[in-house]
Each structure stands twice: as structure tokens, then as C-alpha cells.
């Protein structure tokens, strides 16, 4: 799977660890930055990640910041993207199955790397359930449905 990953400065270590782990798991990973601990604005990286997922360059995205909240808000500004902020694997799985989430947000200051990997694994390994969920997902991008 092609996965794009982006963070702010608070989540740079988690981004690097997840990138390496995803590559070891056989995924193609596009690291959208940042590349240093210098302070950056999470919306810039959230918007960049959302654009890559919306245009189809990446099948899924992983957005990281200190809490996961700010970057998830930025990512969700793009109507073609459904970003779910989670802190445990069941929510990551349900975000895919019920909401067809195509971006996962995690808070690097709130969860450790092993829990983050479990969330990403559930997110990547779960397919969208379709059926009754489809009409609801359609309304996320087009409220007049």
C-alpha cells in the first residue's frame, strides 16, 4: 500500500519510527516532512498530506502532532479526505470499516510507539464495509445527498 505520512515537530520521532516500521512491513511510504525538530505549523503539513491523499498519490495517510487534534482538523478541511483521530486499535478499525477514513491521526505525546503501531496496523488492515455505511460517507463530502 502507498502511505503518506506527515507530522509537526512534536511528532518527528514517532513519524520516523512509523515510517521505518511501515517500510519493513512492505508498504511504500512518502514522508512529507518535516525533517527537523525546528518548530513548524501543523496545518501546513496537514494540508500537504490531505492533498496527496485526495489526488490519489497515496492510498492512505498518517497525520501526527503532539495531540493529533490540530493536524486532524487541518487534514479534514479537504472534502475528499476523512481523517480519524484515534488512540486505540478498535477505533482505527471502525474508522475504516464504518467511515471509510483514508487518513489516521495520532497524538505522539499521548500514546507510545507500540500502541501507535497497533492503531496503524488496524487502520491499514481493515477494509471499508460499504453497504449501509456508504450513504453516510457520501454525506461527509456532499451534505445534500
C-alpha positions as CSV (number, residue, x, y, z in Angstrom):
1,X,0.0,0.0,0.0
2,X,1.1,3.6,-0.7
3,X,1.0,5.6,2.5
4,X,1.9,9.2,3.0
5,X,3.0,10.4,6.5
6,X,3.4,13.9,7.9
7,X,3.8,15.4,11.3
8,X,4.8,18.6,13.1
9,X,7.9,19.0,15.2
10,X,6.3,17.4,18.3
11,X,5.9,14.1,16.5
12,X,9.1,13.8,14.4
13,X,10.4,10.7,16.4
14,X,7.1,8.9,16.0
15,X,6.9,9.7,12.3
16,X,10.4,8.3,11.8
17,X,9.7,5.1,13.7
18,X,6.4,4.5,11.9
19,X,7.9,5.2,8.5
20,X,10.7,2.7,9.1
21,X,8.2,0.1,10.5
22,X,5.8,0.5,7.6
23,X,8.6,0.0,5.1
24,X,9.7,-3.1,6.9
25,X,6.0,-4.3,6.7
26,X,6.3,-3.9,2.9
27,X,4.5,-0.6,2.3
28,X,5.6,2.3,0.1
29,X,5.9,5.4,2.3
30,X,6.1,9.0,1.3
31,X,7.4,11.1,4.1
32,X,6.0,14.6,3.7
33,X,8.1,16.2,6.5
34,X,9.2,17.9,8.4
35,X,12.8,16.8,8.5
36,X,14.0,18.5,11.7
37,X,12.9,19.4,15.2
38,X,12.6,23.1,14.3
39,X,9.2,24.5,15.1
40,X,6.7,24.2,12.3
41,X,3.0,24.9,11.8
42,X,1.0,21.6,11.8
43,X,-1.7,23.0,9.3
44,X,1.0,23.3,6.6
45,X,1.8,19.6,6.9
46,X,-1.8,18.6,7.3
47,X,-2.9,20.4,4.2
48,X,0.0,18.8,2.3
49,X,-0.9,15.3,3.4
50,X,-4.6,15.8,2.6
51,X,-3.8,17.0,-0.9
52,X,-1.6,13.9,-1.6
53,X,-4.4,11.5,-0.4
54,X,-7.1,13.4,-2.2
55,X,-5.3,13.3,-5.5
56,X,-4.7,9.6,-5.1
57,X,-0.9,9.7,-4.9
58,X,-1.2,7.8,-1.6
59,X,-4.0,5.4,-0.8
60,X,-3.9,6.3,2.9
61,X,-2.3,8.9,5.1
62,X,-1.0,9.1,8.7
63,X,-1.1,12.5,10.4
64,X,0.8,13.2,13.6
65,X,1.2,16.0,16.0
66,X,1.5,16.3,19.8
67,X,-2.1,15.6,20.5
68,X,-3.3,14.7,17.0
69,X,-6.1,17.2,17.3
70,X,-4.6,20.2,15.3
71,X,-3.3,18.2,12.4
72,X,-6.6,16.2,12.1
73,X,-8.6,19.4,11.9
74,X,-6.3,20.7,9.1
75,X,-6.5,17.4,7.2
76,X,-10.3,17.4,7.4
77,X,-10.5,20.8,5.7
78,X,-10.2,18.8,2.4
79,X,-13.6,17.4,1.5
80,X,-12.1,14.4,-0.2
81,X,-10.4,13.3,3.0
82,X,-11.8,11.6,6.1
83,X,-9.3,11.8,8.9
84,X,-10.0,10.0,12.2
85,X,-8.1,10.8,15.4
86,X,-7.7,7.6,17.4
87,X,-5.8,6.4,20.4
88,X,-6.5,2.7,20.3
89,X,-6.9,0.0,17.5
90,X,-10.6,-0.6,17.7
91,X,-11.4,3.0,16.8
92,X,-8.8,2.8,14.0
93,X,-10.5,-0.3,12.6
94,X,-14.0,1.2,12.9
95,X,-12.9,4.4,11.3
96,X,-12.1,2.3,8.2
97,X,-15.0,-0.1,8.3
98,X,-17.8,2.4,9.1
99,X,-16.4,5.8,7.9
100,X,-14.0,4.8,5.1
101,X,-11.4,7.0,6.8
102,X,-8.4,7.5,4.5
103,X,-6.2,9.3,7.0
104,X,-5.4,8.3,10.5
105,X,-4.3,10.9,13.1
106,X,-2.4,10.1,16.2
107,X,-1.1,12.1,19.2
108,X,2.6,11.5,19.7
109,X,2.5,13.0,23.2
110,X,-0.4,10.9,24.2
111,X,0.3,7.3,23.0
112,X,3.5,5.3,22.7
113,X,5.0,3.8,19.6
114,X,3.7,0.3,20.2
115,X,0.1,1.5,20.6
116,X,0.6,3.7,17.5
117,X,1.8,0.7,15.5
118,X,-1.3,-1.3,16.7
119,X,-3.5,1.6,15.5
120,X,-1.8,1.9,12.2
121,X,-1.9,-1.9,11.7
122,X,-5.7,-1.9,12.4
123,X,-6.2,1.1,10.1
124,X,-4.2,-0.4,7.2
125,X,-5.6,-3.9,7.6
126,X,-9.3,-3.0,7.6
127,X,-11.5,-2.6,4.6
128,X,-14.5,-0.2,4.2
129,X,-17.7,-2.1,5.0
130,X,-19.8,-0.3,2.3
131,X,-23.4,-1.1,2.3
132,X,-25.4,0.9,4.9
133,X,-22.3,3.0,5.6
134,X,-21.9,4.3,2.1
135,X,-24.7,6.8,2.1
136,X,-23.4,8.2,5.3
137,X,-19.9,8.5,4.0
138,X,-21.3,10.2,0.8
139,X,-22.9,12.9,3.0
140,X,-19.5,13.7,4.6
141,X,-18.3,15.1,1.3
142,X,-21.7,16.2,-0.1
143,X,-24.2,17.2,2.6
144,X,-27.0,17.5,0.0
145,X,-27.0,13.7,-0.5
